[in-house]
């Protein structure tokens, strides 16, 4: 069941008092404290499997990957040019050398390099024995089989040393890394055809509320289509977990208890949406008291103030609010980091983009607020952000139009137009 929540300050068309307490009270927990409690409680699930590289993107590395080889495997040229001995460079005048051969990437020059000689070399080619310096081809003059090197070159320049990128036995990727395309490329460059990754975290989820109607059926009076079912599934799929859809549970304690029991037997984590406020049809508290140890928190955040968290059997339970934008905010900033910790991923702080606010943003000190925005480069190249319309927690269209969350931090006050704010881009998250 969806909890009532007034539109957030700063929303277009909102008449709320920016100095009012609103739904937040002095007893609400700061979001940073809540997140720390949730993440610290997580012990990563056990179990791993070897998967081929093509199946590894997005998976979580189960053990450190160490390089079996030097990368690069030998000294090589960083430029197209001429390889020579740095000790033979004349001081303050040109140096002339005889060209005795050609070195190509994958086809090294294996002939002799007596004093006074150079080798034509291409980028990536192994440095010929005894030569340690490369002069770019655009810097030299060539006459038949001789090359003229201008003054001002440095001994050792434009040479990549063996193991410069990664020495044999060095750490290539740490355990807990959520594997990116670059990580997959790095593993391939080391000759790894498969990687040991943690097994996928199992997450069961369901929606609650008699007002919810499934897609494909006509809406009755007072009913709404169940968008949360699809929102949560999409966010779990992006997270890379095994999502178990348990559908919709009506506002009957017996049905809720049966579904929670089923979920606890299927998964390591449970996510429900709705049923965590104080409405008379919200039976979650009583059911959770019978089944496990669950805390119900009011969090100093908007949207998404009410939330439940705890254990049901061996499964962690995340009771999210009912309004769809509140669901997305509480998932992104609370459930997602905790689920990643449970899955065994290393914790990484959010990477914010800084942008100038195009309008004043009303904000009350003492809670964290997430406003939907669109960030882009302005006419002068400076990043700027504007809100995407009404900021009510039930206005899902404002999330669809947004490409970021404008994050107004706990101790932050009202923002004037032109001031810098933090924005969390949705790219890679939603």
BAFIKOL-895429 format. One record per residue (C-alpha): y, z, x. Coordinates in pm, 1 decimal. Each point is the difference from the previous one (the first is absolute). Layout:
N
((Y Z X))
...
***
This chain:
430
((0.0 0.0 0.0))
((340.3 -93.2 139.4))
((241.9 279.1 81.6))
((359.7 -22.0 -117.9))
((244.3 -74.1 279.3))
((367.3 -90.6 -19.3))
((142.6 -297.9 192.2))
((83.1 61.4 363.4))
((362.4 47.6 112.7))
((156.5 -319.0 125.7))
((-168.7 -212.5 -265.2))
((197.1 -270.0 -173.2))
((108.3 119.4 -343.3))
((-92.7 363.6 70.7))
((235.3 270.5 -118.8))
((-167.9 294.5 175.1))
((213.1 256.8 176.7))
((-49.9 -39.9 378.1))
((55.3 374.3 46.2))
((-246.4 113.2 -263.9))
((-334.7 154.7 87.4))
((-183.4 -235.8 -231.3))
((-377.1 52.5 5.5))
((5.5 144.6 352.0))
((6.4 377.5 51.3))
((21.2 234.1 296.5))
((-376.8 52.7 -26.4))
((-85.8 -366.9 50.5))
((-168.4 -75.9 331.3))
((163.4 -243.9 243.8))
((-204.3 -317.0 31.8))
((-34.7 43.9 378.7))
((-168.3 339.3 -55.4))
((-233.3 -142.7 -264.0))
((-99.6 -294.9 218.2))
((-66.8 227.4 298.2))
((-224.4 221.9 -215.7))
((-195.1 -299.5 -127.9))
((-46.2 -175.5 334.5))
((-90.8 321.7 182.9))
((-274.8 65.4 -255.6))
((-176.2 -329.1 69.4))
((-311.2 -22.5 215.5))
((-95.2 -365.0 57.7))
((-311.3 -124.0 -175.7))
((-304.0 -52.1 219.1))
((-191.5 -318.3 60.6))
((72.9 -328.8 172.8))
((-126.6 -354.3 21.8))
((28.1 -295.7 235.8))
((178.0 -296.7 -156.5))
((78.8 -344.3 145.0))
((360.0 -61.3 99.4))
((62.3 -224.2 -300.9))
((-81.0 294.2 -230.6))
((194.3 261.9 196.8))
((367.4 -51.5 -102.4))
((124.2 305.1 -190.2))
((-301.6 211.6 96.1))
((35.2 323.0 196.5))
((-137.1 6.9 354.1))
((-269.2 267.6 35.7))
((6.4 39.0 379.1))
((233.1 -80.9 286.4))
((-26.8 -360.4 113.8))
((15.6 -17.0 380.2))
((40.1 -319.0 192.1))
((-312.4 -116.2 187.7))
((212.0 -235.0 212.9))
((333.7 -30.8 170.3))
((256.6 -183.2 -212.6))
((95.9 -234.6 149.3))
((-324.5 -30.4 193.8))
((174.1 -125.5 316.0))
((345.4 -49.8 145.3))
((148.1 -304.3 -172.6))
((320.6 -193.8 -40.0))
((256.3 84.1 -266.8))
((173.1 -337.6 42.6))
((-58.2 -367.6 66.1))
((106.4 -49.0 360.3))
((-115.5 44.4 358.0))
((-202.2 287.0 147.3))
((75.3 107.2 355.9))
((13.6 295.0 238.2))
((305.2 215.4 -62.6))
((11.0 86.6 369.7))
((75.3 -365.5 81.7))
((318.1 -18.2 -204.3))
((293.9 -63.6 233.1))
((300.3 230.2 -28.3))
((324.9 -166.9 -106.0))
((-130.2 -357.8 20.1))
((-250.6 -230.9 -160.4))
((-370.6 14.3 79.6))
((-210.9 -315.4 30.5))
((-376.7 14.3 -51.1))
((-284.7 -251.4 -19.4))
((-175.7 -24.1 -339.3))
((-376.5 15.1 53.9))
((-144.7 17.0 -350.7))
((24.0 69.4 -372.3))
((-100.4 314.4 -194.8))
((-49.5 -26.1 -380.1))
((-84.2 266.7 -257.4))
((-378.4 20.1 2.6))
((-22.5 -230.9 304.3))
((107.0 199.9 306.7))
((86.6 -152.2 336.3))
((-276.2 98.1 240.2))
((113.9 -180.3 314.4))
((163.2 145.5 311.6))
((366.6 108.1 5.3))
((104.5 0.6 364.7))
((343.8 131.1 101.8))
((287.9 -225.0 -104.5))
((-168.6 -125.6 -318.0))
((41.0 36.7 -375.1))
((-214.7 -79.6 -306.0))
((123.8 -162.9 -319.5))
((-89.2 251.8 -273.2))
((8.1 13.5 -379.9))
((61.7 302.6 -225.1))
((-310.0 218.2 -22.8))
((-171.2 -153.1 301.6))
((-158.8 236.3 251.6))
((207.5 58.9 311.5))
((-159.3 -174.8 300.6))
((-133.6 231.0 268.7))
((275.8 131.7 225.0))
((289.8 -115.2 -221.7))
((208.7 258.9 -185.1))
((320.8 -163.9 -126.1))
((85.3 -271.3 -253.8))
((320.2 -205.1 -3.4))
((69.1 -174.8 -335.0))
((-23.4 -377.7 10.8))
((356.1 -41.6 -129.1))
((133.2 183.2 308.1))
((-153.8 -223.5 267.5))
((36.8 -348.8 145.0))
((-315.2 -201.7 59.4))
((-36.9 -290.7 243.9))
((-349.1 -153.0 18.0))
((-226.7 284.5 111.8))
((274.2 238.5 103.4))
((198.1 252.4 -207.4))
((344.7 136.1 82.9))
((57.2 360.2 -115.0))
((366.5 105.2 -43.4))
((120.5 335.1 137.0))
((19.4 305.1 -223.5))
((-369.3 25.0 -95.5))
((-179.3 337.1 10.1))
((-340.0 66.0 150.8))
((-256.2 78.5 -273.6))
((202.7 -153.8 -284.0))
((-164.2 -155.4 -308.5))
((-345.8 131.5 89.3))
((-204.4 188.9 -260.4))
((-226.3 250.8 168.3))
((-363.2 58.5 -96.2))
((-20.9 286.1 -251.3))
((377.2 -3.1 -51.8))
((-41.0 -13.7 -378.1))
((-312.3 216.4 -18.1))
((-217.0 128.2 285.4))
((-378.0 16.9 -27.9))
((-91.7 332.5 -161.7))
((350.1 38.7 -148.6))
((56.1 92.7 -364.0))
((52.1 -314.7 -205.8))
((0.9 148.6 -351.3))
((-25.1 367.2 -101.5))
((-241.1 137.7 -257.2))
((170.8 25.7 -337.2))
((194.9 -321.8 44.9))
((30.5 -202.1 -319.6))
((-73.8 -342.2 140.1))
((268.3 -268.9 -14.3))
((-23.4 -371.5 79.5))
((137.5 74.5 348.4))
((-269.3 264.6 51.4))
((-269.1 -248.7 -99.3))
((142.1 -248.5 249.9))
((2.9 264.0 272.7))
((-363.1 90.7 -69.9))
((-94.3 -368.6 14.5))
((178.3 -37.8 333.9))
((-228.2 273.9 135.1))
((-311.8 -182.0 -117.0))
((-75.6 242.5 -285.0))
((-175.2 -187.1 -281.3))
((-28.9 306.3 -223.0))
((169.7 336.9 -36.9))
((-125.0 341.4 -109.7))
((207.9 101.7 -300.6))
((-6.8 293.6 -237.4))
((-173.3 -58.5 -328.1))
((231.1 -65.7 -290.3))
((136.9 301.3 -184.7))
((-118.5 11.3 -362.3))
((275.6 69.2 -252.4))
((-69.7 35.2 -373.0))
((294.8 -41.9 -234.0))
((79.1 15.5 -369.8))
((292.3 18.8 -240.6))
((49.5 262.0 -271.7))
((170.9 -16.0 -338.7))
((-72.7 -92.2 -360.7))
((303.4 -229.0 5.6))
((-158.1 -239.0 252.9))
((-131.2 -335.6 -122.1))
((-208.4 -233.4 211.9))
((116.6 -355.3 59.8))
((-130.7 -255.7 -248.4))
((24.2 224.4 -305.3))
((291.7 13.8 -244.1))
((244.2 286.9 39.1))
((4.8 262.6 -270.0))
((312.7 192.9 -90.3))
((97.3 234.0 283.5))
((-250.4 -147.7 246.3))
((63.7 -166.5 337.8))
((-205.4 -225.5 222.0))
((-163.0 182.8 290.0))
((192.4 -128.9 301.4))
((-91.9 300.0 217.3))
((-363.2 -109.5 18.1))
((105.1 -322.7 169.2))
((276.3 152.2 211.3))
((-234.3 259.0 152.4))
((-277.9 -254.2 55.7))
((237.6 -237.3 178.4))
((132.3 276.7 227.3))
((-352.5 120.2 81.8))
((-112.2 -354.8 78.3))
((296.6 -40.8 237.1))
((-102.9 327.3 163.3))
((-347.1 -136.9 73.1))
((-206.0 268.2 -173.7))
((-293.8 -43.5 -237.3))
((163.3 39.2 -341.8))
((-212.7 120.8 -293.9))
((163.6 -70.0 -337.1))
((-93.9 254.2 -268.2))
((233.2 -142.9 -261.9))
((197.2 202.8 -253.4))
((-60.5 354.9 -120.9))
((151.1 115.8 -326.3))
((170.2 333.2 -57.1))
((-322.8 191.0 -69.6))
((-104.7 277.6 239.9))
((-369.6 -87.4 -24.9))
((57.9 -364.2 92.9))
((229.4 96.4 286.7))
((-250.0 251.1 137.8))
((-287.2 -250.1 -18.3))
((203.2 -266.2 182.3))
((114.2 237.4 273.5))
((-357.9 115.4 55.5))
((-114.0 -361.4 25.7))
((280.1 -83.4 242.3))
((-79.2 297.6 223.3))
((-358.2 -120.5 29.0))
((98.8 -353.9 94.6))
((286.4 35.1 244.5))
((174.3 204.9 268.1))
((332.5 -26.4 -182.3))
((106.4 -17.4 -363.5))
((328.0 -134.9 -134.9))
((110.4 50.0 -358.4))
((325.4 -108.6 -159.5))
((164.5 201.8 -276.5))
((-87.2 339.3 -139.5))
((166.2 217.8 266.2))
((309.1 110.8 -193.0))
((30.9 285.3 -249.1))
((-55.6 -203.6 -317.9))
((-227.8 161.7 -255.7))
((-248.7 -289.0 26.4))
((-26.5 33.1 378.8))
((-333.6 169.2 55.6))
((-23.6 -64.4 370.4))
((86.8 353.7 109.6))
((-270.9 166.5 -207.8))
((-262.6 -256.1 98.1))
((83.8 28.3 369.7))
((-18.2 377.8 -13.8))
((-358.2 -29.5 -125.1))
((-107.5 -270.0 243.2))
((169.4 86.3 328.8))
((304.8 124.1 184.6))
((309.0 -199.2 -90.3))
((368.3 83.6 43.0))
((267.9 -139.0 -228.9))
((327.3 -56.7 178.6))
((350.5 -87.2 -101.0))
((129.1 -200.0 294.9))
((365.0 -44.6 91.4))
((-16.6 -378.0 -30.2))
((102.7 -264.7 -249.7))
((-177.1 -182.8 -145.5))
((-332.0 184.0 -0.8))
((74.8 372.0 -26.8))
((-326.5 138.1 -149.4))
((-321.8 -39.2 198.8))
((-339.3 168.0 27.7))
((-202.7 30.4 318.9))
((-320.0 177.6 95.0))
((-379.3 -16.4 18.3))
((-256.6 -89.8 -262.5))
((-336.8 59.3 161.3))
((10.1 -194.3 327.5))
((271.3 -238.6 -119.1))
((375.2 30.2 47.1))
((194.0 -35.0 -322.7))
((343.1 -164.9 -31.4))
((152.1 35.0 -345.3))
((294.9 -240.0 -12.5))
((268.3 -16.2 -270.7))
((-28.4 -242.9 -290.1))
((312.0 -214.2 19.1))
((-83.6 -313.5 202.0))
((284.8 17.1 254.5))
((-70.3 370.3 52.9))
((-364.8 -95.0 59.0))
((100.5 -249.3 268.6))
((245.1 236.5 170.5))
((-239.8 294.5 10.0))
((-279.7 -227.7 122.3))
((211.3 -157.9 275.4))
((155.5 317.2 134.0))
((-272.4 258.5 -65.1))
((-343.5 -130.0 -97.7))
((-3.3 -297.2 238.4))
((58.7 198.9 323.8))
((-253.9 261.3 -111.1))
((-261.6 -264.2 -84.9))
((51.3 -165.9 337.6))
((-52.4 336.6 171.2))
((-317.6 51.6 -204.9))
((-114.8 -348.9 101.2))
((47.4 92.6 367.5))
((316.7 -196.4 74.7))
((260.9 117.3 247.9))
((316.2 123.3 -169.0))
((307.5 -214.0 55.0))
((346.3 88.6 -132.5))
((175.4 -240.1 -237.9))
((201.5 -272.8 169.8))
((333.6 -23.4 -178.8))
((246.6 -286.7 1.0))
((367.2 97.8 4.0))
((234.7 -173.4 -241.2))
((344.4 47.7 -150.1))
((5.9 102.7 -366.1))
((185.6 -253.6 -213.6))
((83.8 261.3 -263.2))
((49.6 377.8 -16.9))
((-328.0 187.4 -45.1))
((4.2 332.9 -176.9))
((-228.3 251.9 164.9))
((-58.2 374.0 -33.3))
((-63.2 199.4 318.0))
((-336.4 174.5 -14.9))
((-238.2 -277.0 -99.1))
((-118.2 -333.2 138.8))
((81.3 -299.1 -216.5))
((-155.5 -345.8 8.0))
((207.2 -277.2 -153.0))
((-120.9 -354.8 -34.5))
((205.6 -243.8 202.0))
((22.7 -348.5 142.9))
((95.1 -12.0 366.8))
((121.7 -316.9 170.7))
((245.4 -124.4 259.9))
((356.8 -23.6 -125.1))
((251.4 -278.1 77.0))
((89.5 165.2 332.5))
((-366.8 48.6 97.8))
((6.3 374.0 -71.6))
((-291.9 130.2 -206.4))
((106.8 108.7 -347.1))
((-184.3 142.7 -299.3))
((66.9 11.9 -373.3))
((-195.4 159.0 -282.9))
((-217.0 -212.8 -226.3))
((127.1 127.3 -333.7))
((-96.7 304.1 -203.6))
((-168.3 267.2 211.1))
((-196.6 170.0 -277.4))
((-354.9 90.3 98.7))
((-144.2 -214.6 -278.5))
((190.2 -316.4 97.4))
((-270.5 -188.0 187.8))
((205.4 -320.9 9.9))
((237.8 168.6 245.5))
((-293.5 41.4 241.8))
((-105.5 -361.3 -46.4))
((350.1 -122.6 87.0))
((33.1 234.0 299.4))
((-106.1 -61.2 359.0))
((58.4 356.8 118.6))
((50.9 361.3 -95.8))
((341.6 143.1 81.0))
((-94.6 342.0 136.2))
((260.2 270.8 -57.9))
((-124.2 297.2 198.6))
((-31.5 363.9 -107.2))
((320.0 125.2 165.5))
((201.1 -313.5 -71.8))
((285.4 -0.4 -252.1))
((178.1 -278.6 -188.5))
((31.7 -332.8 182.5))
((322.3 -198.4 -0.1))
((1.0 -379.0 -13.9))
((-24.9 -134.2 355.6))
((-186.0 300.5 139.6))
((-328.8 -48.9 182.9))
((-322.3 99.9 -177.3))
((-370.4 -9.6 87.3))
((-213.0 -262.9 -172.0))
((-379.2 -15.8 5.3))
((-103.2 -368.7 -22.9))
((-289.3 -73.6 -234.5))
((-144.1 -267.8 229.9))
((-348.5 114.5 101.4))
((0.9 290.9 -246.5))
((-8.7 -156.8 -347.8))
***
